[in-house]
């Protein structure tokens, strides 16, 4: 966790790199090539071993509905013939089966080519035609299409392609669906058994998958680095004895690859499809634990790791977000993105942007207006970019915030905890104002709390501490946050409190160094003309000025808002959006409170309890505890412990006046803890006034991440620092390699626990897009060539044509007396395709079947014939 780490007991490998001496000054020309060639030899040996093991024929027989969890995905739960009443469609099965959905998958290890897959299935239908079934390899290559007969049947498909896939193979089964009469499930076909065989052709060999060969080569190289010993002084010792541990472990890896991956395991049919990558990851972890302390002892290595890790990690994280965003094709179903239509419509022109709105400030529509020209005037694509880049700004600002309180290593931990939070990843993908607002709030907090760090550095160098530019920028960020959301006004209140409490102490201590007699003023005068307060307030007002002017000109109230309507909906409307029109938008907060004070304050209290976490006073089955959802486990509880630790540190006020005034003291750092606690309190109280949703508290996630890292850092100091009682000081005693190894193990364990957060957050956003809309949008993306456009005749309530990845390619629907006339005009204008909602009947085309490109649910894509 600390920056200064000294390690004395360096490992033999590092000693070998630094202490070996040769008579020649060019000793490295002899030493390093030899070791490098040995490493290449180990890699080649691992690759050859995997390739040889691929030559053994294998077969995986999967009893569908039995022990099949390693092989099936997207199927319904199994059905068994020994449970009465037995449906008629189970006659002829082996006793356990599964229904497929419209699309289901079978997963198999990469056992080699050539291979074949045999499926035993039943295309049962209740008086309907038997289904059409399509089988694909890895979702791309079609293995076969057939019409099921309605009886049990077997179909065998050869597998000869896609050799370069990184991991696994999957067989995709697509079929027409029907509804079961007993439970109404939409099912495809009934699958009883799947057999996956790999055997060489006559006189040939089995082709290994290059990815598995590469994984094996990497495992061998890591094993060599872990087990290689310095050559014994006894030259008579043979190569086998010197490297016997390496040979034994490599043989074990090969055995596990054969028994637990390529072949179906004998005791339980559960092949470990990620066996070799898992082994590689485990060996790399052991390598880091073994040689990490020795490498960390080198100052150059520390500088590279700690300074380069953060930007590299953020770049990789952004790449993962942008990659996931490619699958975000339209608005997700939950209410997070339901407000986007308002923002998109307001961003159409500057006239619409600069309008006073009681619910939405102009900041986010202005951002959309600025970015839309770069995305072909597609507001949805512009919003995707804004969300991703805002998330990067949020991470960078969070790191700056952490550095104001923690050393560099612990700050990197805080950044990792935040980046792997599924909650944060969701809003890096969601389109809307949530992530831009959170980024600006975090930036304002980070800049203002960074000021003491700058002052401390300047104080140590003997220069005058005047970080006024940073304070002004913090005010600008706070005003920009207000420009995005009304609740950003909390930052002004917090900033004023922070400047009055912290800056008054600093300026009072520096008064003797200035010609201006600061102490001659009364206390209230010193506060009112505090330079930091004036700069922060000026920055806020400058950024918020467009909104304040528009509100004043158009409504007469610079702080015009109608957020009290949301309070009414929560207090009196039971958050029933169907009752929205029962109260006027202009209703006042004071009126709401006076109507029923007990009801108003009861709702407020319940929201605060819901944020913290309800107990036995809440009789609902599931509590909310929103603060615990900001980070993944166990970082969320570490954050709560950290916040309590800050509270304790704030209470422990020193009596020494010199300590109270010093900008470098522990007391100064405790004041920053208190400042963050005040912001959490202010923000939570204001945000809980109406109804609470998790996304309202996204700006608190960076603070909680810093608190979690602070907890780990404090535990580190208590366990490895002799002067543990000095809670805010950084002196570390020299650490043993054992202590560093323990910290590495803890860090890797925390990383393993939080690692799935990114995938969880991304999957939640992407899987809640309507499946029909996603399918038709993918079809449109694959079909339309550059420069081609389409017209859409779909429901006005669906975002598929207005707020999606193809919105910039949708031409306006021509104004005409009939749809047929409108399509003729569209063809005359050069439009190439039609997106049609099939619920309105067939499209008014001369031959719809001839022009049909594809159908997805209720949507159809048709090619328009030239006029």
NORLINPE-V839409 format. One record per run of one state. SS is the DSSP state (H for helix, E for strand, - for the rest). FROM is the first residue (numbers start at 1). LEN is the number of residues. Records with the same first field share a line. If there is no record, write none. Layout:
SS = FROM-LEN ; FROM-LEN
This chain:
- = 1-11 ; 20-8 ; 54-4 ; 64-8 ; 76-3 ; 81-7 ; 91-5 ; 109-4 ; 114-1 ; 123-9 ; 138-3 ; 148-4 ; 160-9 ; 176-2 ; 180-6 ; 188-2 ; 199-8 ; 208-2 ; 228-11 ; 243-1 ; 263-12 ; 297-2 ; 326-4 ; 331-1 ; 333-2 ; 338-2 ; 347-3 ; 354-9 ; 376-3 ; 404-4 ; 420-2 ; 430-4 ; 462-6 ; 485-1 ; 510-1 ; 514-4 ; 521-2 ; 529-2 ; 556-8 ; 572-5 ; 583-6 ; 596-1 ; 613-13 ; 630-5 ; 652-5 ; 662-4 ; 688-6 ; 721-16 ; 755-1 ; 768-1 ; 770-1 ; 784-6 ; 794-10 ; 805-2 ; 812-7 ; 829-4 ; 841-7 ; 857-2 ; 864-4
H = 12-8 ; 28-26 ; 88-3 ; 210-18 ; 239-4 ; 244-19 ; 275-22 ; 299-27 ; 335-3 ; 340-7 ; 350-4 ; 363-13 ; 379-25 ; 408-12 ; 422-8 ; 434-28 ; 468-17 ; 486-24 ; 511-3 ; 518-3 ; 523-6 ; 531-25 ; 564-8 ; 577-6 ; 589-7 ; 597-16 ; 626-4 ; 635-17 ; 657-5 ; 666-22 ; 694-27 ; 737-18 ; 756-12 ; 771-13 ; 807-3 ; 819-10 ; 838-3 ; 848-4
E = 58-6 ; 72-4 ; 79-2 ; 96-13 ; 113-1 ; 115-8 ; 132-6 ; 141-7 ; 152-8 ; 169-7 ; 178-2 ; 186-2 ; 190-9 ; 207-1 ; 330-1 ; 332-1 ; 769-1 ; 790-4 ; 804-1 ; 810-2 ; 833-5 ; 852-5 ; 859-5
